[in-house]
């Protein structure tokens, strides 16, 4: 089975080579690259993630394809809310916050409506999938 880091690195390389566009299973998807700081290592980590626009902000989803645990990037983000985001050819600093209550539900329901994979991810897990809002700083 291929290593997830190798898989992600191929997506990251393709994203950067094609102004934020990738093919394969993610063709046509809105992807961004999220730079976090490792909670334990302090090293930069980069994760390619689906996003949606919510007003002036970006929303991302800690779905981990419906796995029973949150993804590593989410743990890193909660430990350090200051992140860097790449969208298309633009890179900017942002502050992350975990959406709660009505905001979480509104964004999550819109994502499930627009991207059916997220319905399947929700069915696979007992956890409430976190929604993270990224605000430019």
N, C-alpha and C positions, 0 to 999 in steps of 0.2 A: 504494500500500500504506500503511495507516495506521501512524503512528509508534508504536513500542512504549510510549513515555512517555505518549502520549495514551490508549492502550489501558489501561495500568496505572492512570492517573489516574481513568478511568471506574470501574474496579473498586474502587479505594480510596474514591472518593466513595460508591458504592453500599454498600460494606462499612460505612462510617461512618453512613450514613443508615438502615441496616437492622439495626443491632446485630450486625454481623459476618456477615450473610447476603447472598449475591449470587445472581443468576439467570444466565440464559444458559448458556454452556458449563460454568460452574462451579457451577450449581445443585446443592445437596446435598453439595458438597465442603466439607471442613474447610479453611478458609483463615485465615491470620493475616497481619498486616502487620508486616514486619520493617524496622526503622529501623537503617540502618548509616551510618557516616561514610565519605564518599568517600576512597579511599586517596590520591588526588592532590589533589583539590579541598578536602577537609576539610568539605565540605557534607553536610548530612543527605540521605540517599537512602531512599526507601520502596519496598519490593517486596511485592506480594501473593503469598503462597506457600502451597502445600498443606502440611499438617503431619499428623503422627500423634502421639498420646500414647505415651510410653515411660516407664512408671513415673511418677516425679514430674516428668519433663522433656518438652519438646516436641522432636520431630525434624523437620527440614526437609531438602529434597533439591535439590542443585544440578544438576538434570536439563537445564534449558534446552531442554525438549522433545526431547532427543536430539541437540542440536547438537554439533559437534565440539569446542567450547570450553566452559569453565565460564562461568556467568553473571557479569555485572559485580558483582552483590551479593556473590557468593562471594569475589571478589578484595578487595572492601572489608572484608568480615567477617574474612578472614584477616589483613588489615593492622591491624584494630582489633576485638578480640574482645568488647568491651563494646557491647551493642546494646539497643534498646528493642523490645518486642513488644506488639502489640495483638491480643487474641483476644476476639471478641464485643465487649463494652463495657469490658473490662478492659485496662489498659495497665501494663506493668511492665518493670523493668530486668532484663537477663539477661547471662550470660557464655556465649559460644559456644565450642564445641570441635568439631573434626572427628573423627568416629568412625573408629576403625581396627579392623582384624582382625575378630574374632568379633562385636563390638558392631555394626560397620558391616554385616556380612553378615546378622545377625539382624534388624536394623531394616529393611534394604533388602528382604530377602525377604518380610517381613511387609507392607511397603508394596506390593510387586508383587502379592502374593496378594490384597490388599484393594482395590487401585485399578489396574485392568488397563492404564490409559494408561502406567504406569511400565514395564511389560513392553515396550511398543512403544518408549518412549524409549531403553531399554537396547539394543534391537535396532538402533537408528539410529546408534549411536556406538561407537567403539572405546575411548573413555575409561571408566575406572571412575567412575561417578557418585558424587560425594561426598555423604555423609550428615552433617548438622550437628546436634549436640545443643545445645539451649538450656536453660541452668540458671538459674532465678531467683536474683537476688542481692539 
